[in-house]
Amino acid sequence: MRNVSFAFRNGLFLLMTFMCTMMDGASHVDAFSFLPARGSNYIPSLSCGVVGGGTGSSNALLSMKANSPPPYPVRVTVMGGGNFGLALATVVAKKGVPTTLLVRSEDVAAQINENHCHPRYMTDISLPHTVRATSDIESAFADATYIIHAVPVQYTREFLQTVKDYIPANVPVLSASKGIETSSLGFMADILKECLGEDRSYAFLSGPSFAREICEGVATAVVIASDDLMLADDLADLMASEDFAVFTSRDVIGVEVGGAVKNVIAIAAGMCEGLGLGTNAMSGLVTRGCGEMRRLGIYLGARPSTISGLSDQTDDMMPTKCLGVGDTFGTCFGPLSRNRRFGYRLGKGETPEEIRASMTEVAEGVDTSIALVKMIKKRCKGYRLDLKYPILFGVADIIEGKMKPLEGLKGLMNFPTRMENYDERY
């Protein structure tokens, strides 16, 4: 009966959506109406089309609609011209949506507009012609209907102070930045609300997603979390394509904790490799790091399923969406990971200062590692926090020069024997 009911609901929404498209003045119909619903138990309105799971003609419609732009006027502004800003601008622009890239330098903007590639980042990647770059803040936001924030966390507050007066009221912001601010010990959700106010909606993107692979059209899956699930679904529809799958979640804190902590674990994994400790040691360290991530996330109010791999709870007719630890695996083992490379060089004997001086991109896990320990000490109560988060505390100590990488990792191997998840409640 459940399958029959689901099929009936599918067919009903398909019929109603088709009727909407046949009506005069149907410009309000969502061009992504045939994409599967991504939120837990999300049922679209009459103008938003079909709940996923159908076969036959609905699958054909899915294929046709996946790369189509919405029929209503949508313009996206991407704040930040680094690798990930370029990647997300590419994702949106490939859907035919006019996309403005806000960069700091007018010279860089001119080169992007003329040559359709960035002069410093991923110089061999061609950007869609629907990407327009500018350094003029006022014109960048003038007609934006969505804003994507891709500025590194530690520079976010200063940047937002310079642009906040130009951002239109009520325009939602999607943050792709991951980490914890060292000055306030806040996540991106805290920073955005403090700088841009609480009257607009915010969403947060995470998942295993290297910028270069996104630009090259390699299959990628991410999750967008928001307290406003309608916004999350609209953003998913805006960005999703055949090679860029987007799922949604309500668990903002879970996505933020995962996005911040995985960068710190990646530094530890890189040190393991740099020291030549082998795959066994690295795999064990990453596994235990995921345990610390889960412990912290639960303490701060995250859903365990988000940290351990599920983007959100789903009903039994929707596919399970495994994205939580996927970001950690990609960052710890992927060759394109900046944080892993930073850790690798630490393991080879370079100092944090030497590595930073030679990098053109930001390894968010470096500053986040120090901020994370300060936040844990401030917000987490209990006995011997260093025993509950030995990897997170150890990476911070190494970054601050309190111990050498080999000393820290040997300390983890000699950690007191105890039940693996001694603090879990069953």
N, C-alpha and C positions, 0 to 999 in steps of 0.2 A: 504493500500500500504506500510505503514511503517513497519508493521509486516512481510509482504512478503519480503520486502527488507532486513530486519534484518535476517530472516530465510535463505535467499539466501546467505547473507554474512557469516553466521554461517556455512552453508553447504560448501561454497567455501573454507573457511579456513580449515575445516575438511578434505576436499578432498586433498588440497595442502599439508597439514601436513602429511597425510597418504602416499602420493606419496613421500614426502621427506624421510620418514622412510624406504621406499622400495628401495631407491637409495643406491648405493655403497658409503661407506665412509660417512654414515649419522650420524657420532658421534656428529655433531654440533647441532642436533635437540634437543630442550629444552624438558626435561622430564616432565616439568610442563605445557606443551603447551595446555592442555585441561582445565586448571583452568580458571575461569572467569576473564576477564580483570578488574583490580581494579581501575585504574586511570580514571579521568573524560575524556570521549571520547577517551580513549587510544585504538589504533588499533595496534595489534602486527604485527611484520614483518612476512614474509613467513615462517621463521624457528621457529617462536614462537607460532604458532598454532591458537587456536580457541577463538573467542570472546564469552563470557558467554551468557547463556540464552537458549541453545538448550535443547532438551528432548531426551528420548529414548536412542539410542546407545551412544550419546555424554555424557549423564549422567553416563553411565556405564564406559566410558573412564575416566571421571572425578574421579570416585571412585577408579579406578585402579591406576591413576597417583598421587593421593593426597599425598601418603606417600612414593613415590619413590625418590631416590636421583638423581641428574642430572648426565648424562652420561659423562660429561667432568670433568677433575680433579678439584674439589673444596675442599678447606681446609679453615676452619674458626678458627680464634683465638679470644678468649674472654678475654678481659682485665678486671680483677676484679673477685675475688672468693667469693664475698658475695652472699646473697640469690638470687638477681636478675641475677647476672652473672651465677650462677648455673642453674637457671631456663632457661635462653636463651641458654646456652650450651646444656641443655637437649632437648630443642625444635629442635635445629639443628641436634644434634647427633641422635635423634630418626628417622630422615630422612635418616640415613645411611651415613651422611657426617662426615669425620674425623674432630674432634674438639679439639683444644688445649686450655686449661684453664691456663692462666698466673696468678700465685699466688705469694705472697711475700716470703713464707717460703718453703724451700726444704722439710722439714719434713711434712708439710701439703700436698705438692705435692705427696710425697711418700705414705702417708696414703690414699689419693684419688685413686692413681693408684693401690694400693694393695687391698683396701676394697671397692672401688667404692662408697664411700660416704665421705662427708666433716666431719672432726672431730669436727667442732664447729657449723656450720650452717646447719639446717635441717638434723641432724645426722641420722634420720630415713628414709631419702629419698635415694633410690639407684639410682646412676647415670648410664647412658648407658655405655657400655664397649667401645664405640667409643670415649669417652671423655678421653683425656690424659692431666694430669696436669704437669706443670713445673714451676720452678722459674727462669729458664735460659732464659733471655730476647731474646738473639740472636736466639736460636733454636725455640722459640715460634713464631717468625715472619718470619722465613726463607722461608716458602713455602705458606704463607697465601694469599688467594685470596679475602677474606673478613675479616674485623676486626670489632668486636662488643665491644663497650666501655661501661662498667658497673661500673666504679669507681665513688664514690660520687662527686658531683660538687666541693665542697670545697677542695678536694684533687686532682682534675683532673690536674690542671696546673703543680703542682710539679711532679706528676706521669708521665705526658707526657714528661716533660723535661728529665726524665731518660731513656725513651724508644724511643724517636723520631728518633734517629740516626739508629735504627734497623728496623724501619717500612719501607717496600719497597715503592718506589715511585709509585704513581697512584693507590695504593690499597685503595678502598673506605672504609669509616668508618661509622658504624651505632651506634649512641649514644642512650643509654637507660637511661642516667642520666637526672634528672629533677631538675631545680632550677636556682638560680642566684648567681654568684660568689660574695662574699662580698668585695673582694679587687678591682675588675674591674667593678662591677655591670653589667657584661655581661652574656648573655645566653650561653648555650653550643655551639651553632653555632659560637659565637664570640671566645670562648676559643679554640676550635678545629682549627679554621682557623689561629689564632695567633700562636699556638704551632706547628701545622703540615703543615701549608701553605694553600694557596688557589688553588693549582694546582690539588688537588684531590677532589673527590665527597664525600659529606656527606649526611647522612640521620638520621632521628630522630624518635624514637619509643615512642608511648604513648598509653594510653587507660587503661580501668579497668582491671588490671592484677596483682593479688597477686602471688608472686613467688611460694609459696607452692601449690596453686591450679594449676598453670601451670605444675609443676613437677608431680602432681598427675593425670594429664590428664583431669582435669575439663575443660569444654568448656569455652574458652576465646576468646575475640575479641580485636584486637589492630589496631592502624593506624600507618603507616610509612610515614613520610613527607620528601620530598626532592625537591630541585630546579631541580634536574635531575630525571624526572619521570621514565625514563628507569631504573635507579638504584633502585628506589622505587619498581617498578614492579618486578625486578629480585630478590630483597630481599624478597618481599612478596611470590614469587614462591618458594624461598629457604626455607622459614620458615613455610609456611601454611600447615596445616594438617586437619584431620577430627575434631580435638578438639582445633585447634589454627587457628582462622580466621584472616587474615591480609588484611586490606584495605589500599589504598594509597591516598596521598594528595600532593598538591604543597604548601600548606600553612604552611611553616616552623615556622614562628613567631606565628601563631595561636596555633600550637601544643606545642611550647615551653612555651608560656604564660599560656596555660591551665595546662601543666604539673607542672609548678612552683607554680602558685597561688592556685591550688587545695590542695596542702600540707598545706598551711597557713590556708585555710578555715577548713581543717580537724582538726587542732589544736583548732580552735575556737569551732568546733562541739564537740570535746572531752571535752573541758572545760564546755560546756553546760551540758553534761552528768554527769561530775564529780561534778558539783554544784547541780545536781538534779533538773534542771529547766524544765524537761519534753520534750516530743516529739514535742509539738507545737512550743516551743521556738527554739529547735534545727533545725526543718524543716524550720522555718522562717529565721533563721540565715543562713543556707546553701543556701536557695533561694536568699537572698540578697547578699551573697558572690559570687554566680554565676553572679549576676548583676554587681558586681564590676569587676569580671574577664572579663566579656564581654566589659565593658566600657574601661578597660585598653587595652585589645586586639585590639579593634577598633582603639584606639588612636595610637597604635604602628604599625598599618597596617594590622592586622589580618582580615580574613573574619568573619563576624558575624556568619555565618553558622558553622564554625569550633568551635567557643566557645559555641554556643547554642546547639550543638549536632551533626552536620553533619561533616563528615571528609573532604568532599570536595563537590563541585557542581557536580551533576551527570546528565546524560541525562535521558530522560523519559523511557528508556528501562532497566535501571540499578536500582537495589534496593537501597533505601535510607540507608545510613550507619550511624547509630547513635552511636557515640563514644565520642564526645566532653565532655559533662557534665557527661557521664557515669563514667569517671575516678574520677570525684569529688564525685559522689554518693558512689562509692566503697570505696574511701579513708575516707569519712566522716562517713559512717555507717558500714563499714566492720570490723569484729573483728580482722582481721589480720593487720590492719593499724597501723604502728609505730607512725605516726603523730597524729592520733586520740588518741592512748594510752598516748602519751606525754601530750596532752591537758587534757585528763581525770585526769592524776596525778597532773597537775597544778591545776585543779578544786578542787581536794581533799586536796590541801594545800602544796604540795611539791614545792621546788624551782627548777628552770631550772638546776642549778648546781647539785642538788641531783639526779635529774632524769637522767641527762647525765652520771653521774658517775656510775650508775647502769645498763646502757644500753650497750649491745654488738653490736648493729646495729645503723646506723645513721638515725635520723629523719630529713630529708632534709629541712622540713618546718621551723625549728627553725632558722637556719642561713639565709634561704631565706627570712623569714619575715622581718628581719632587712634590708637586702640588697634591698628588694622590695620597702620599703618605701624610702630609699635613692635614688633608681633609679627613682621612681615616682617624687620625688622632683626635681631631676636633669633634667628629660626628658619631664615631663608633665607640660605644662604651663597652667595657669588659676587661678581662684579665689577659695580659700578655698578647697584645695585638700583633707583636712581631712574630709570634708563633702561629697566629692565624693567617698572616699575610707575609710569609718569609720571602717569597720571590719579589713581591712589590716593594717591600722594605729593602731587600738586598740590591735591587737595581738602583734605587734612589741613593743608597750609600755609595755605590760604585760611581754613579754620575757625579756625586758631590766629592769624590776623592777620599772617602773614608775607608775604602778597602779596594783591593785589586780584583779584577774579574775572576781570576783563578781561585783566589781566597774565598770570594763570595760563593762561587759555584761548588767548591769543595765543602763549604759550610752547609749548603743545601743537601748534599749527599750524606752528610753525617748528622742530619736532622734527627731528633729523638723519634724512635718508633712509636707509632700510635695508630688508632683506627683511622682509616682514610678519611671518612666524613664524620668525624666524631661529634660534630655539633649539629648534625641533621636531626630533625624530629620526624618520626615515622607515625 
